[in-house]
């Protein structure tokens, strides 16, 4: 409670201004929002996967700013003196007078610690180990947030090699279009996997909330020769068809796309295109999130050019997305070819559950030709559904999902303390029944591609992160079923595809 009141006391006029404006613009639709300058800065970082600073994640505890984690490969990590658990007491810009940040709110402290590439920051820190006070000098640089970027793992099943590519977001740096983005990285990663004789791909879009429309179109183009990928439409106007115009196919092998209820926006564009072209099997939750709207970011200062202060930005919904088959992804999302029970199966978590969400509608179908890549698509889908229906792990997940929904709907609590305790104990006992719901372990071994293994010699943090990821993959029942599907898929030969 003390920490709550500390946070409330830290709220400034700008924060209330932000709350007020969001109360107004939120009436239009769930995705029209006001972004204060610092929120816009975070948005840019999340969509580009990089920032300029020291490469440390900070956390506020009481009145102190703690170092929570160092970003692997960042300036602080390379410099070596700053450690997780250290407390930052003062911040100086080069040789200038240090500024005491004790008691300062975290957002303000971060402003002084971050800075342009090549500039020096001197941090006065209290060391975690012996509580000694040290001054740590760090030269700021561009920090790559590795968890944003594409990564892959290779697994062998029944004598064949398959790969899983994790795509956390459709990232891009709009200020530097020549720098890395999700489409360039996907193309490069697939090329590397082809060199290792991989015969099938799983593309993991779970929890991928979207990002750049441009990269979603380009990534879709890696799997087809050319053609329409998505349609966008302003209100009262005809739809605009966005095409992949590059005839090159980077991957012509089997593809399974993993989604869940939080795969949204650009993820849905890519998954929908692959489904409409019959290029991939979509596997995951019953349907994806259902965000079928396009936003544009407008700087408010363009309307007040003489105003010196940064007024922030308005992220405004301007268009809707439509699949090449004409249907919108709004509210409906993308329905999986193979639906698997998850903890969110019955929960209210999608666009359709938001107040003010725009309605579903459709436009005319675009002119496209399905690839119909597989000779046994229907059989593979049927086999998978039979496996899932008879699998005890998935049965338990389904029971768990129903129980979670029941608890979500139950919003009443007894004001009689003894009765409240009794009900709480009963709920805890019920919860224990589902303790083993995700206790799954496959016998498969996941490894990093060869190019990445060479990096482990210089970057132990990266090696540790990949080891944890591979361990989690071996315990992921959804990935295991995706591999079952991938191993069963049979590609048509070229003459069959032409005939169809």
matplotlib code that plots the C-alpha trace (Angstrom):
import matplotlib.pyplot as plt

x = [0.0, 2.9, 4.4, 0.9, 0.7, 4.3, 3.3, 0.2, 2.2, 4.6, 1.7, 2.3, 0.2, 1.3, 0.1, -3.4, -3.4, -2.6, -5.4, -7.9, -7.1, -7.3, -10.7, -11.8, -10.2, -11.0, -14.6, -13.8, -12.5, -10.1, -7.0, -7.3, -5.1, -3.1, 0.7, 2.7, 6.3, 7.8, 5.1, 5.8, 9.5, 8.8, 6.5, 9.4, 11.7, 9.3, 8.7, 12.3, 13.9, 16.6, 17.4, 20.2, 21.5, 23.5, 21.6, 20.2, 16.7, 15.8, 13.3, 12.0, 12.0, 10.8, 12.8, 15.7, 16.4, 17.8, 19.5, 17.2, 19.1, 21.8, 21.0, 23.4, 25.9, 24.9, 27.4, 26.9, 27.3, 30.5, 31.9, 31.5, 31.3, 27.5, 25.7, 22.1, 21.1, 23.2, 21.5, 22.0, 22.2, 23.5, 23.8, 26.3, 26.5, 30.2, 32.3, 29.3, 27.9, 26.1, 22.4, 20.9, 18.1, 17.1, 13.4, 13.0, 10.3, 11.7, 10.6, 12.5, 15.6, 15.7, 15.7, 19.0, 20.5, 19.6, 21.2, 22.7, 25.2, 28.8, 28.0, 29.3, 27.2, 28.8, 26.7, 27.3, 26.2, 25.8, 27.2, 25.0, 27.7, 29.5, 27.4, 30.5, 30.0, 31.5, 31.4, 30.9, 31.6, 29.7, 29.8, 26.2, 25.6, 22.8, 21.3, 19.8, 16.9, 17.5, 14.2, 12.5, 14.3, 13.8, 15.5, 15.4, 16.0, 16.5, 15.1, 15.4, 12.3, 12.2, 15.4, 14.4, 15.4, 12.8, 13.1, 11.0, 11.3, 10.2, 8.9, 8.1, 6.9, 6.9, 9.6, 11.0, 12.9, 10.9, 13.7, 16.3, 14.7, 18.1, 18.6, 17.5, 13.8, 11.7, 11.4, 15.1, 15.9, 13.3, 14.8, 18.3, 17.2, 15.5, 18.6, 20.7, 18.3, 18.2, 22.0, 21.4, 19.1, 15.9, 12.8, 10.0, 9.3, 7.2, 6.7, 5.7, 3.4, 2.1, 1.8, 2.9, 0.9, 1.8, 3.8, 4.7, 2.2, 5.2, 7.1, 4.0, 3.5, 7.2, 7.4, 4.2, 6.1, 8.8, 6.4, 4.6, 5.8, 3.7, 0.2, -2.2, -1.5, -4.0, -6.6, -6.9, -9.9, -10.8, -14.4, -16.6, -13.8, -12.9, -10.4, -6.7, -4.9, -1.4, 0.7, 3.9, 5.6, 8.8, 8.5, 11.3, 10.2, 12.6, 10.9, 8.9, 8.8, 6.2, 5.0, 3.0, 2.1, 1.5, -0.9, -2.8, -5.5, -2.9, -1.6, -2.9, -2.8, 0.2, 0.3, -3.2, -2.4, 0.4, -1.5, -4.6, -2.7, -1.0, -4.4, -6.1, -3.3, -3.4, 0.3, 0.5, -1.5, -2.6, -2.5, -3.3, -6.2, -9.7, -9.1, -6.6, -7.1, -9.2, -7.5, -8.3, -7.7, -4.9, -3.6, -1.6, 0.5, 0.0, 2.3, 0.1, 2.8, 2.1, -1.2, 0.6, 3.9, 4.8, 4.3, 7.8, 6.9, 6.4, 2.6, 2.8, 1.1, -2.4, -2.5, -5.7, -7.6, -7.9, -8.5, -9.5, -7.7, -9.3, -8.1, -7.6, -10.7, -12.6, -13.4, -12.2, -9.9, -11.7, -13.3, -13.2, -9.4, -8.1, -9.7, -7.2, -7.2, -6.5, -7.8, -6.1, -7.3, -5.4, -5.9, -7.6, -10.1, -13.1, -11.8, -12.7, -9.4, -10.1, -11.0, -14.6, -14.7, -13.6, -16.1, -16.4, -14.7, -15.5, -17.8, -16.8, -17.6, -16.3, -15.2, -14.9, -12.4, -9.0, -7.8, -5.4, -4.5, -4.2, -0.9, -2.7, 0.8, -0.1, -1.5, -2.8, -3.9, -7.3, -5.9, -3.2, -5.8, -8.1, -5.3, -4.2, -7.7, -8.1, -4.8, -5.8, -9.3, -7.8, -4.8, -5.0, -2.8, -5.1, -8.2, -6.8, -6.0, -9.6, -10.9, -8.5, -9.7, -13.3, -12.4, -10.6, -13.6, -15.8, -13.5, -13.4, -17.2, -17.5, -16.9, -18.7, -16.9, -18.4, -18.0, -18.1, -14.4, -14.7, -16.8, -14.4, -11.5, -13.4, -14.2, -10.6, -9.3, -11.8, -10.5, -6.9, -7.8, -9.5, -6.4, -4.2, -6.1, -4.7, -1.1, 0.2, -1.7, 1.4, 3.7, 4.7, 8.1, 9.1, 12.1, 13.2, 16.4, 16.5, 19.7, 20.8, 21.8, 25.5, 26.0, 24.6, 26.7, 29.8, 28.5, 28.2, 32.0, 32.0, 28.5, 27.7, 24.5, 23.2, 24.1, 22.2, 19.1, 19.0, 19.5, 16.4, 14.4, 15.3, 14.3, 11.0, 10.4, 10.9, 8.2, 5.8, 2.9, 1.8, 5.2, 5.2, 1.8, 3.0, 6.0, 3.6, 1.6, 4.8, 6.2, 2.9, 2.6, 3.4, 4.1, 2.5, 5.0, 5.2, 3.0, 0.2, 0.3, 0.1, -3.0, -4.8]
y = [0.0, 2.3, 1.7, 2.4, 5.8, 6.6, 5.9, 8.0, 10.9, 10.7, 11.3, 14.7, 17.1, 15.5, 12.1, 13.4, 15.2, 11.8, 10.1, 12.8, 12.7, 8.9, 9.0, 11.2, 9.4, 6.0, 6.6, 6.2, 2.6, 0.6, 1.3, 5.1, 6.4, 9.4, 8.7, 11.0, 11.6, 9.0, 6.4, 7.1, 6.6, 3.2, 2.4, 3.2, 1.0, -2.0, -1.8, -1.3, -3.6, -1.1, 2.0, 4.3, 4.0, 1.8, -1.4, -2.0, -2.8, -0.7, -1.3, 1.0, -0.4, 2.1, 5.3, 3.6, 2.7, -0.8, -2.5, -5.4, -6.9, -6.1, -6.4, -9.0, -7.3, -3.8, -1.1, -1.8, -5.5, -4.9, -2.4, -5.0, -2.9, -2.6, -5.7, -6.8, -5.8, -2.6, 0.6, 3.8, 6.8, 9.6, 10.3, 12.6, 13.5, 13.1, 15.3, 17.5, 17.7, 14.4, 14.5, 12.7, 10.4, 8.9, 9.4, 10.3, 8.4, 5.8, 7.4, 10.6, 8.7, 6.8, 10.1, 11.0, 7.6, 7.1, 9.3, 9.5, 7.0, 8.0, 10.1, 9.3, 8.8, 8.4, 6.4, 6.6, 3.1, 1.2, -2.3, -5.2, -7.5, -5.3, -2.0, 0.0, 3.2, 3.3, 5.6, 3.6, 5.3, 4.0, 5.2, 4.9, 3.0, 1.5, -1.4, -4.4, -5.9, -9.6, -10.9, -8.8, -10.5, -13.7, -16.8, -20.4, -23.9, -27.2, -30.6, -34.1, -36.3, -39.7, -39.1, -35.7, -32.2, -29.6, -26.0, -23.7, -20.0, -17.7, -14.4, -12.2, -9.2, -7.6, -5.2, -2.4, 0.9, 3.5, 6.0, 3.7, 1.4, 0.0, -1.5, -4.9, -5.7, -8.8, -9.5, -9.3, -11.4, -14.0, -14.3, -14.6, -17.2, -19.4, -19.3, -20.5, -23.3, -24.4, -24.8, -27.2, -29.5, -28.6, -30.1, -28.3, -25.1, -24.2, -20.4, -19.5, -16.4, -17.0, -13.8, -11.8, -8.6, -7.4, -4.4, -3.4, -4.1, -3.7, -6.6, -8.8, -8.5, -9.1, -12.2, -13.6, -13.1, -15.4, -18.4, -17.6, -16.4, -13.2, -12.0, -10.1, -10.5, -8.2, -5.5, -2.2, 0.1, 3.6, 4.1, 4.8, 4.0, 0.9, -1.5, -1.1, -4.4, -4.8, -7.2, -9.2, -8.2, -10.3, -13.6, -15.1, -17.9, -18.2, -21.4, -23.8, -26.6, -27.5, -24.9, -25.0, -21.7, -21.7, -19.1, -18.3, -15.9, -13.1, -13.4, -10.1, -7.5, -8.2, -11.8, -12.3, -10.8, -13.3, -16.3, -15.4, -15.0, -18.4, -20.0, -18.4, -19.5, -23.0, -22.6, -23.5, -25.3, -22.9, -24.6, -23.2, -21.6, -21.6, -18.1, -15.4, -12.0, -10.3, -6.9, -6.0, -2.2, 0.0, 3.0, 6.0, 8.1, 11.9, 14.3, 16.9, 19.5, 19.6, 21.3, 23.8, 24.5, 27.5, 25.5, 24.6, 21.7, 18.2, 17.6, 13.9, 11.9, 10.6, 6.9, 7.0, 4.1, 5.0, 1.8, -1.9, -5.0, -7.6, -11.0, -11.8, -13.9, -10.7, -11.3, -9.0, -10.2, -7.7, -9.5, -12.9, -13.1, -16.2, -19.6, -22.3, -25.3, -27.4, -25.9, -27.0, -26.3, -23.6, -21.8, -19.0, -21.1, -19.8, -16.5, -13.1, -11.9, -10.9, -7.8, -9.1, -8.6, -5.0, -2.1, -0.1, -2.6, -2.0, -4.5, -7.4, -6.9, -8.0, -6.7, -8.4, -11.2, -10.3, -12.1, -14.7, -18.3, -20.9, -22.8, -25.9, -27.0, -30.3, -33.6, -34.8, -31.5, -32.8, -36.1, -34.4, -32.0, -35.0, -37.0, -34.1, -33.4, -37.1, -37.1, -33.9, -35.2, -38.4, -36.9, -36.8, -33.7, -31.7, -33.0, -31.7, -28.3, -28.1, -28.8, -26.2, -23.6, -24.2, -23.8, -20.5, -19.2, -20.2, -18.2, -15.3, -15.1, -15.5, -11.9, -12.2, -12.6, -13.2, -10.3, -12.9, -13.5, -17.1, -17.9, -16.1, -18.1, -21.4, -20.4, -19.4, -22.8, -24.6, -22.7, -23.6, -27.3, -27.0, -25.4, -28.2, -30.6, -28.6, -28.4, -30.9, -29.4, -28.3, -30.9, -32.3, -33.6, -34.8, -36.9, -34.5, -32.4, -28.9, -27.2, -23.8, -23.4, -23.7, -19.9, -19.2, -21.9, -20.0, -16.9, -18.8, -18.8, -15.0, -14.6, -16.9, -15.0, -15.9, -19.5, -19.6, -17.9, -20.4, -23.3, -22.2, -21.7, -25.2, -26.7, -24.9, -26.2, -29.8, -29.2, -27.5, -29.9, -27.4, -27.5, -31.3, -31.5, -28.9, -31.3, -34.2, -32.3, -31.1, -34.6, -35.9, -33.2, -34.2, -31.6, -32.0, -32.3, -29.4, -31.0, -31.5, -27.9, -26.7, -28.9, -27.5]
z = [0.0, 0.8, -2.7, -4.3, -2.6, -3.6, -7.2, -6.9, -5.5, -8.5, -11.0, -12.7, -14.7, -18.0, -16.7, -16.0, -19.3, -21.0, -19.0, -20.0, -23.7, -23.7, -22.1, -25.0, -28.0, -26.5, -27.4, -31.1, -31.0, -28.8, -30.8, -31.2, -28.4, -27.3, -26.8, -24.6, -25.9, -23.6, -24.6, -28.3, -27.6, -26.1, -29.0, -31.5, -29.4, -29.4, -33.2, -34.1, -31.5, -30.7, -28.6, -27.7, -24.2, -21.8, -22.3, -18.8, -17.6, -14.5, -11.8, -9.0, -5.5, -2.9, -3.5, -5.3, -9.0, -9.2, -12.1, -12.9, -15.9, -18.4, -22.1, -23.6, -26.0, -24.8, -23.6, -19.9, -20.5, -22.5, -19.9, -17.2, -14.0, -13.7, -12.4, -11.8, -8.3, -8.2, -7.1, -9.1, -6.8, -9.1, -12.9, -14.5, -18.2, -18.9, -16.5, -15.5, -11.9, -11.0, -10.4, -7.4, -8.6, -5.2, -4.9, -8.5, -10.5, -12.8, -16.1, -15.2, -14.0, -17.3, -19.3, -17.7, -18.0, -21.7, -24.4, -27.8, -29.2, -28.4, -25.3, -21.8, -18.7, -15.3, -12.8, -9.0, -7.9, -4.6, -5.4, -4.6, -3.2, -0.6, -0.6, -1.7, -3.7, -7.2, -10.2, -13.4, -16.7, -19.8, -23.4, -24.8, -28.0, -30.0, -28.0, -29.9, -28.0, -29.0, -27.7, -30.4, -33.3, -35.3, -33.9, -34.9, -33.5, -35.3, -34.3, -35.8, -36.0, -37.6, -39.5, -40.9, -39.9, -39.1, -37.8, -35.6, -36.3, -33.5, -34.8, -31.8, -33.8, -37.3, -36.4, -38.5, -38.0, -40.0, -39.5, -41.1, -43.7, -44.7, -41.2, -40.2, -40.0, -39.6, -43.4, -44.0, -40.9, -41.9, -45.4, -44.0, -41.3, -43.9, -46.1, -43.2, -42.3, -46.0, -45.7, -42.8, -44.9, -43.0, -44.7, -43.0, -41.0, -38.0, -37.7, -34.2, -34.1, -30.6, -28.6, -31.7, -31.4, -34.9, -36.1, -39.6, -42.5, -44.9, -43.4, -43.1, -46.9, -47.5, -45.2, -46.9, -50.2, -49.1, -49.4, -52.7, -56.1, -56.3, -55.8, -53.5, -49.7, -48.0, -48.8, -46.9, -47.1, -46.0, -45.0, -48.0, -50.5, -52.6, -51.1, -52.0, -52.8, -51.4, -53.5, -53.2, -56.4, -56.0, -57.9, -55.8, -53.3, -50.4, -49.0, -51.1, -48.5, -45.9, -43.5, -40.2, -38.5, -34.7, -33.4, -30.2, -29.0, -28.7, -32.3, -33.7, -36.5, -38.8, -37.5, -38.7, -42.1, -42.6, -41.2, -43.3, -46.5, -46.0, -45.2, -48.2, -50.5, -48.9, -48.4, -44.7, -42.0, -39.3, -35.8, -32.4, -30.5, -32.0, -33.5, -33.3, -31.6, -34.3, -34.7, -38.3, -38.1, -39.3, -37.3, -38.4, -36.0, -36.1, -34.3, -32.6, -33.0, -36.8, -35.9, -33.5, -35.2, -33.0, -29.8, -28.4, -26.1, -27.5, -27.3, -28.1, -30.8, -31.7, -32.9, -35.0, -36.7, -40.4, -42.3, -41.9, -43.1, -45.4, -46.4, -50.1, -49.9, -49.0, -45.3, -42.6, -39.8, -37.5, -34.5, -36.3, -36.5, -38.3, -37.4, -37.1, -39.5, -36.4, -33.1, -29.9, -26.3, -24.4, -21.2, -23.1, -25.0, -23.1, -21.8, -23.0, -24.4, -28.1, -30.0, -30.0, -26.2, -26.3, -26.0, -29.1, -31.4, -35.1, -36.8, -39.1, -42.7, -46.1, -49.5, -52.9, -53.2, -54.7, -57.8, -56.5, -57.3, -54.5, -54.4, -52.9, -51.9, -50.2, -51.6, -48.2, -46.4, -45.4, -44.1, -42.0, -40.5, -39.7, -38.1, -35.9, -34.7, -33.8, -31.8, -30.0, -29.1, -27.6, -25.9, -22.1, -21.9, -24.1, -22.3, -19.1, -20.7, -21.9, -18.4, -17.0, -19.6, -18.5, -14.9, -15.6, -17.4, -14.5, -12.1, -14.5, -14.5, -10.7, -9.5, -6.1, -2.7, 0.7, 3.2, 6.0, 6.7, 7.8, 4.7, 2.5, 3.9, 3.4, -0.3, -0.9, 0.5, -1.7, -4.8, -3.9, -3.7, -7.1, -8.5, -7.3, -9.6, -12.6, -11.2, -13.8, -16.7, -18.6, -17.3, -20.6, -21.8, -25.3, -26.1, -28.9, -28.7, -30.0, -31.1, -32.4, -36.1, -36.7, -37.3, -33.8, -32.1, -33.2, -31.4, -28.1, -27.6, -27.2, -25.8, -22.9, -22.1, -25.5, -25.1, -21.7, -23.2, -26.0, -23.6, -21.7, -24.9, -26.1, -22.8, -23.0, -26.6, -25.4, -22.9, -25.3, -26.3, -29.0, -30.7, -30.5, -32.3, -34.9, -35.6, -35.9, -38.5, -40.3, -40.5, -42.1, -44.8, -48.3, -51.0, -54.4, -57.3, -59.7, -62.3, -59.8, -58.7, -62.3, -63.0, -59.9]

ax = plt.figure().add_subplot(projection="3d")
ax.plot(x, y, z, "-o")
ax.set_aspect("equal")
plt.show()
